[in-house]
Amino acid sequence: MYKKVFYNAFEFNNSHMNFFNKLIETIEDYYKIKISQIEYDALKLFLLFEMQNKSDHGMLYLKYLFELDKELYNNYLELIDLFKSRMSIGTKEELCMKLILYFFKANFYNQYNLAINYVFEPLHIYESALL
């Protein structure tokens, strides 16, 4: 049975939502197909995870994590504090923005028992006819 796992992070940025919708519509038009809602949600999720980890996207992830799960958000900030106390690597804010995507993806993959190796390794390095 299908279990909806898509995070509605797109509520925070309409321009991203519009871009993803147009991209998926273009795929449907080009291939003359209709993508099911399950596949549509999965595509948006994959696009979300493949967005470049820029500071403006980091802020979206932080805001979403805060609204999604305050305990997990606080755990993330504690992890950042731990890194900051043991290493001399920029400001807390910079570190927070740079690592949030990896934390978000790792937590998502863990929550749904997915292979975590794709958190750090891009899919394109794997040779597969299915990819």
C-alpha positions as CSV (number, residue, x, y, z in Angstrom):
1,M,0.0,0.0,0.0
2,Y,1.2,3.5,-0.9
3,K,2.3,5.6,2.1
4,K,2.5,9.2,1.3
5,V,6.0,10.3,2.3
6,F,6.3,13.6,0.4
7,Y,7.3,16.6,2.6
8,N,5.3,19.7,1.6
9,A,8.3,21.9,1.9
10,F,7.3,23.7,-1.3
11,E,4.7,25.7,0.6
12,F,7.5,28.0,1.6
13,N,8.5,29.1,-1.9
14,N,6.0,29.4,-4.7
15,S,8.6,30.1,-7.3
16,H,10.2,26.6,-6.6
17,M,6.7,25.0,-6.7
18,N,5.9,26.7,-10.0
19,F,9.3,25.7,-11.5
20,F,8.8,22.0,-10.5
21,N,5.2,22.0,-11.8
22,K,6.3,23.5,-15.1
23,L,9.2,21.0,-15.4
24,I,7.0,18.0,-14.7
25,E,4.4,19.4,-17.2
26,T,7.1,19.7,-19.8
27,I,8.1,16.1,-19.2
28,E,4.5,15.0,-19.6
29,D,4.1,17.0,-22.8
30,Y,7.3,15.8,-24.4
31,Y,6.7,12.1,-23.7
32,K,2.9,12.3,-24.1
33,I,2.3,10.7,-20.7
34,K,0.3,11.5,-17.6
35,I,2.3,11.1,-14.4
36,S,0.4,9.7,-11.5
37,Q,0.1,11.7,-8.3
38,I,2.5,9.2,-6.5
39,E,5.1,9.7,-9.2
40,Y,4.5,13.4,-9.3
41,D,5.1,13.6,-5.5
42,A,8.2,11.5,-5.9
43,L,9.6,13.7,-8.7
44,K,9.1,16.8,-6.6
45,L,10.9,15.1,-3.7
46,F,13.8,14.1,-5.9
47,L,14.0,17.6,-7.3
48,L,13.9,19.0,-3.8
49,F,16.8,16.8,-2.8
50,E,18.8,17.7,-5.8
51,M,18.6,21.4,-5.4
52,Q,21.9,23.1,-4.9
53,N,22.6,23.6,-1.3
54,K,22.7,27.4,-1.4
55,S,22.1,29.6,1.6
56,D,18.6,30.6,0.5
57,H,17.7,26.9,0.2
58,G,19.3,26.2,3.5
59,M,17.0,28.7,5.1
60,L,14.0,27.0,3.5
61,Y,15.1,23.7,4.9
62,L,15.7,25.1,8.4
63,K,12.3,26.8,8.4
64,Y,10.6,23.7,7.3
65,L,12.4,21.5,9.8
66,F,11.4,23.9,12.6
67,E,7.7,23.7,11.6
68,L,7.9,20.0,10.9
69,D,9.5,18.8,14.1
70,K,10.8,21.2,16.8
71,E,12.6,18.4,18.6
72,L,14.5,17.3,15.5
73,Y,15.2,21.0,14.8
74,N,16.7,21.4,18.3
75,N,18.7,18.2,17.8
76,Y,20.1,19.6,14.6
77,L,21.2,22.8,16.4
78,E,22.8,20.7,19.1
79,L,24.7,18.8,16.5
80,I,25.9,22.1,14.9
81,D,27.0,23.3,18.4
82,L,29.0,20.1,18.8
83,F,30.7,20.5,15.5
84,K,31.4,24.1,16.2
85,S,32.9,23.3,19.7
86,R,35.3,20.7,18.2
87,M,36.3,22.3,15.0
88,S,37.2,25.8,13.8
89,I,35.1,26.0,10.7
90,G,33.3,29.2,10.0
91,T,30.4,30.7,11.9
92,K,27.6,28.7,13.4
93,E,25.2,30.2,10.8
94,E,27.4,29.2,7.8
95,L,27.7,25.6,9.2
96,C,24.0,25.5,9.8
97,M,23.2,26.4,6.2
98,K,25.8,24.1,4.7
99,L,24.8,20.9,6.5
100,I,21.0,21.2,6.8
101,L,20.4,19.5,3.4
102,Y,22.5,16.5,4.4
103,F,20.8,16.3,7.8
104,F,17.4,16.7,6.2
105,K,18.0,14.0,3.6
106,A,19.7,11.6,6.1
107,N,16.7,11.9,8.5
108,F,14.2,11.4,5.7
109,Y,16.0,8.3,4.4
110,N,16.3,6.9,7.9
111,Q,12.6,7.6,8.7
112,Y,11.5,5.6,5.6
113,N,14.2,2.9,5.7
114,L,15.8,4.0,2.5
115,A,19.4,3.4,1.5
116,I,21.4,6.3,3.0
117,N,24.3,6.1,0.6
118,Y,22.6,8.6,-1.8
119,V,22.8,11.4,0.9
120,F,26.4,12.0,0.0
121,E,26.8,10.3,-3.4
122,P,25.0,11.6,-6.5
123,L,22.9,9.1,-8.4
124,H,24.6,9.8,-11.7
125,I,27.8,7.9,-10.6
126,Y,26.0,4.6,-10.7
127,E,25.7,2.8,-14.0
128,S,22.2,1.5,-14.4
129,A,19.6,1.2,-17.2
130,L,16.9,2.1,-14.7
131,L,18.4,5.4,-13.8
